[in-house]
Amino acid sequence: MLRRTMTKALGIALFAWLALAGCSDLDKAIEDKANEVMGKKPAETAPVAPAPEPAPAPVPVEPAPAEPTPEPEVVPPAAPAKPVEPAKPIAEKPKVPDLAKPAEPKPSTTKPLEIAKKPVVPAPVKPPRAVEPKPAPKPVEVAKPVEPEPKKATKVTVPSMKHLKVSVPARVQELLNADTRMQPWLNSTLATIEKCYEGVLASDPSAAGTIKFVLEMHENARPDADITALPPQLSGVVACGTGKLMRAGRMPLFTGKEGEKHTVSVKFTP
């Protein structure tokens, strides 16, 4: 900025000097011309020094480009100060023994070994015992269901009811006497059949007849019963008795000779 101001002032001063020099020569020329017209001689004057040559016109100086105003520097925020770690204690250096001085020998504290007077006898080594092989495990026997043993032979009575009577062969009676568990079962079974017959009499008071069935014995199972004679008016007794006896307790394991057959008859009277 200062350079630009000085250049401008220098140009103004140079222009003013040229203007003043030009005006002085012009007045003198006018005065000489007037004296020549009037017949007057120009006054002798001292020789006038030639006018100095005009100075060359100043070369226009281009103004220097304005320097850009520097932008203010953005100062980044200062980083947070790190916590000052406490000074670590300075470990003492181990003392280095002076190698120049010979180490003083220390008195030995070990005692000399005493030689045993008696020779040491090693203990006798027992031979290892032979490992006996373990016996093989015995197979586990599956326990069979134990049926209660039949009581000693006694008399088993086939009960007679109010409206029915059962006739059994002598061989069946022997088998019944050998198994007293059949007594409570016979009492319950015949009482059920009596009630079924009373139900038939309620609808048909004249219903009567005899039902016969074959009893086939087994050695290790309960006997089978196949009906061989059934009057039509007594079919209701069989239907009623079969359903009730199936819901009741099972017959004991009443056994006999395998395949032995006996005919049993049941007579119904009103």
C-alpha positions as semicolon CSV with decimal commas, in nm:
position;residue;x (nm);y (nm);z (nm)
1;M;0,000;0,000;0,000
2;L;0,286;0,241;0,081
3;R;0,455;0,161;-0,249
4;R;0,138;0,243;-0,443
5;T;0,098;0,584;-0,268
6;M;0,461;0,689;-0,338
7;T;0,430;0,603;-0,711
8;K;0,119;0,818;-0,747
9;A;0,279;1,125;-0,576
10;L;0,589;1,102;-0,797
11;G;0,374;1,108;-1,114
12;I;0,182;1,421;-1,000
13;A;0,508;1,618;-0,927
14;L;0,663;1,535;-1,265
15;F;0,353;1,653;-1,453
16;A;0,350;1,989;-1,269
17;W;0,718;2,057;-1,354
18;L;0,658;2,002;-1,729
19;A;0,363;2,241;-1,729
20;L;0,563;2,523;-1,569
21;A;0,855;2,487;-1,817
22;G;0,621;2,505;-2,121
23;C;0,448;2,827;-2,006
24;S;0,781;3,022;-1,973
25;D;0,893;2,958;-2,338
26;L;0,552;3,051;-2,477
27;D;0,552;3,400;-2,315
28;K;0,897;3,481;-2,452
29;A;0,802;3,385;-2,809
30;I;0,497;3,614;-2,799
31;E;0,706;3,906;-2,676
32;D;0,968;3,867;-2,958
33;K;0,700;3,858;-3,225
34;A;0,546;4,184;-3,104
35;N;0,881;4,367;-3,108
36;E;0,941;4,255;-3,467
37;V;0,606;4,400;-3,583
38;M;0,667;4,733;-3,408
39;G;1,020;4,774;-3,565
40;K;1,187;4,727;-3,235
41;K;1,487;4,519;-3,193
42;P;1,479;4,271;-2,941
43;A;1,664;4,364;-2,640
44;E;1,992;4,215;-2,603
45;T;1,970;3,972;-2,354
46;A;2,200;3,727;-2,219
47;P;2,207;3,415;-2,406
48;V;1,944;3,192;-2,283
49;A;2,046;2,847;-2,202
50;P;1,875;2,593;-2,405
51;A;1,580;2,449;-2,242
52;P;1,631;2,116;-2,103
53;E;1,494;1,833;-2,300
54;P;1,170;1,713;-2,164
55;A;1,200;1,408;-1,957
56;P;1,053;1,099;-2,100
57;A;0,698;1,035;-2,005
58;P;0,673;0,818;-1,705
59;V;0,586;0,462;-1,780
60;P;0,259;0,384;-1,615
61;V;0,324;0,150;-1,334
62;E;0,060;-0,112;-1,289
63;P;-0,054;-0,122;-0,936
64;A;0,071;-0,422;-0,757
65;P;-0,199;-0,676;-0,691
66;A;-0,336;-0,649;-0,349
67;E;-0,201;-0,917;-0,127
68;P;-0,478;-1,140;0,005
69;T;-0,557;-1,082;0,359
70;P;-0,439;-1,387;0,546
71;E;-0,722;-1,575;0,708
72;P;-0,698;-1,612;1,079
73;E;-0,550;-1,943;1,173
74;V;-0,782;-2,173;1,352
75;V;-0,606;-2,302;1,656
76;P;-0,729;-2,656;1,740
77;P;-0,834;-2,707;2,098
78;A;-0,557;-2,828;2,314
79;A;-0,566;-3,200;2,395
80;P;-0,650;-3,282;2,756
81;A;-0,345;-3,313;2,962
82;K;-0,245;-3,671;3,043
83;P;-0,247;-3,758;3,408
84;V;0,095;-3,745;3,549
85;E;0,201;-4,093;3,654
86;P;0,364;-4,108;3,993
87;A;0,733;-4,153;3,976
88;K;0,835;-4,515;4,006
89;P;1,075;-4,589;4,286
90;I;1,422;-4,641;4,157
91;A;1,526;-4,995;4,225
92;E;1,852;-5,018;4,398
93;K;2,119;-5,174;4,189
94;P;2,251;-5,498;4,329
95;K;2,585;-5,462;4,480
96;V;2,853;-5,606;4,257
97;P;3,122;-5,777;4,454
98;D;3,461;-5,635;4,406
99;L;3,639;-5,886;4,188
100;A;3,976;-5,732;4,260
101;K;3,964;-5,858;4,618
102;P;3,977;-6,235;4,657
103;A;3,676;-6,380;4,837
104;E;3,747;-6,490;5,187
105;P;3,689;-6,865;5,223
106;K;3,402;-6,950;5,455
107;P;3,443;-7,223;5,705
108;S;3,265;-7,544;5,595
109;T;2,968;-7,643;5,811
110;T;2,923;-7,995;5,665
111;K;3,031;-8,277;5,885
112;P;3,235;-8,560;5,742
113;L;3,037;-8,872;5,663
114;E;3,067;-9,143;5,917
115;I;3,129;-9,486;5,771
116;A;2,886;-9,741;5,907
117;K;3,054;-10,012;6,097
118;K;2,793;-10,277;6,022
119;P;2,699;-10,368;5,664
120;V;2,342;-10,276;5,569
121;V;2,138;-10,586;5,497
122;P;1,863;-10,527;5,239
123;A;1,512;-10,622;5,343
124;P;1,385;-10,943;5,185
125;V;1,160;-10,881;4,886
126;K;0,835;-11,074;4,893
127;P;0,731;-11,228;4,564
128;P;0,409;-11,081;4,420
129;R;0,098;-11,280;4,479
130;A;-0,063;-11,445;4,184
131;V;-0,391;-11,277;4,088
132;E;-0,667;-11,527;4,110
133;P;-0,919;-11,506;3,826
134;K;-1,262;-11,392;3,936
135;P;-1,536;-11,646;3,893
136;A;-1,777;-11,578;3,612
137;P;-2,106;-11,423;3,729
138;K;-2,389;-11,669;3,758
139;P;-2,682;-11,617;3,524
140;V;-2,972;-11,440;3,689
141;E;-3,267;-11,669;3,714
142;V;-3,601;-11,511;3,639
143;A;-3,837;-11,578;3,923
144;K;-4,153;-11,753;3,813
145;P;-4,485;-11,636;3,952
146;V;-4,560;-11,853;4,246
147;E;-4,917;-11,971;4,272
148;P;-5,038;-12,033;4,622
149;E;-5,014;-12,398;4,697
150;P;-5,349;-12,578;4,725
151;K;-5,453;-12,674;5,070
152;K;-5,473;-13,031;5,178
153;A;-5,750;-13,240;5,028
154;T;-6,089;-13,160;5,185
155;K;-6,445;-13,173;5,074
156;V;-6,548;-12,896;4,827
157;T;-6,923;-12,863;4,798
158;V;-7,094;-12,740;4,482
159;P;-7,379;-12,529;4,628
160;S;-7,741;-12,577;4,516
161;M;-7,942;-12,256;4,473
162;K;-8,316;-12,189;4,491
163;H;-8,378;-12,221;4,117
164;L;-8,078;-12,420;3,989
165;K;-7,887;-12,740;4,063
166;V;-7,540;-12,839;3,930
167;S;-7,447;-13,202;3,858
168;V;-7,070;-13,276;3,834
169;P;-6,901;-13,610;3,752
170;A;-6,705;-13,789;4,024
171;R;-6,369;-13,702;3,857
172;V;-6,451;-13,330;3,865
173;Q;-6,545;-13,363;4,230
174;E;-6,204;-13,522;4,302
175;L;-6,028;-13,230;4,130
176;L;-6,236;-12,982;4,330
177;N;-6,154;-13,155;4,658
178;A;-5,781;-13,131;4,573
179;D;-5,802;-12,751;4,539
180;T;-5,996;-12,576;4,816
181;R;-5,950;-12,237;4,645
182;M;-6,243;-12,335;4,423
183;Q;-6,498;-12,315;4,708
184;P;-6,532;-11,933;4,731
185;W;-6,523;-11,906;4,352
186;L;-6,810;-12,160;4,314
187;N;-7,019;-11,977;4,575
188;S;-6,980;-11,639;4,398
189;T;-7,031;-11,780;4,045
190;L;-7,349;-11,975;4,120
191;A;-7,498;-11,674;4,307
192;T;-7,441;-11,460;3,994
193;I;-7,609;-11,718;3,767
194;E;-7,906;-11,739;4,009
195;K;-7,962;-11,362;3,981
196;C;-7,943;-11,376;3,601
197;Y;-8,210;-11,653;3,597
198;E;-8,438;-11,448;3,823
199;G;-8,416;-11,170;3,568
200;V;-8,526;-11,410;3,293
201;L;-8,819;-11,533;3,510
202;A;-8,938;-11,174;3,552
203;S;-9,007;-11,158;3,177
204;D;-9,092;-11,529;3,121
205;P;-9,220;-11,707;3,436
206;S;-9,229;-12,044;3,257
207;A;-8,866;-12,038;3,139
208;A;-8,699;-12,364;3,242
209;G;-8,452;-12,622;3,114
210;T;-8,100;-12,765;3,145
211;I;-7,778;-12,615;3,015
212;K;-7,489;-12,859;2,945
213;F;-7,122;-12,778;2,876
214;V;-6,800;-12,979;2,833
215;L;-6,513;-12,894;3,072
216;E;-6,169;-12,960;2,914
217;M;-5,883;-12,972;3,169
218;H;-5,522;-12,853;3,120
219;E;-5,204;-12,936;3,307
220;N;-5,073;-12,578;3,342
221;A;-5,375;-12,363;3,254
222;R;-5,736;-12,304;3,348
223;P;-6,003;-12,530;3,193
224;D;-6,208;-12,443;2,884
225;A;-6,591;-12,467;2,878
226;D;-6,785;-12,536;2,556
227;I;-7,171;-12,524;2,573
228;T;-7,327;-12,827;2,411
229;A;-7,700;-12,776;2,506
230;L;-7,882;-12,442;2,551
231;P;-8,262;-12,405;2,550
232;P;-8,372;-12,086;2,372
233;Q;-8,565;-11,956;2,677
234;L;-8,242;-11,970;2,883
235;S;-8,017;-11,779;2,637
236;G;-8,065;-11,465;2,848
237;V;-7,905;-11,645;3,144
238;V;-7,589;-11,719;2,943
239;A;-7,567;-11,362;2,808
240;C;-7,610;-11,209;3,153
241;G;-7,378;-11,454;3,332
242;T;-7,094;-11,418;3,074
243;G;-7,072;-11,038;3,110
244;K;-7,085;-11,042;3,492
245;L;-6,836;-11,327;3,533
246;M;-6,584;-11,151;3,303
247;R;-6,593;-10,843;3,527
248;A;-6,558;-11,053;3,842
249;G;-6,241;-11,215;3,976
250;R;-6,065;-11,480;3,769
251;M;-6,096;-11,850;3,843
252;P;-5,802;-11,995;4,039
253;L;-5,551;-12,207;3,849
254;F;-5,776;-12,515;3,847
255;T;-5,574;-12,785;3,665
256;G;-5,597;-13,151;3,574
257;K;-5,470;-13,403;3,325
258;E;-5,404;-13,241;2,986
259;G;-5,701;-13,292;2,748
260;E;-5,924;-13,457;3,006
261;K;-6,293;-13,376;2,931
262;H;-6,599;-13,389;3,156
263;T;-6,966;-13,296;3,098
264;V;-7,136;-13,070;3,356
265;S;-7,511;-12,996;3,358
266;V;-7,704;-12,709;3,527
267;K;-8,083;-12,751;3,570
268;F;-8,309;-12,439;3,598
269;T;-8,662;-12,460;3,750
270;P;-8,904;-12,173;3,822
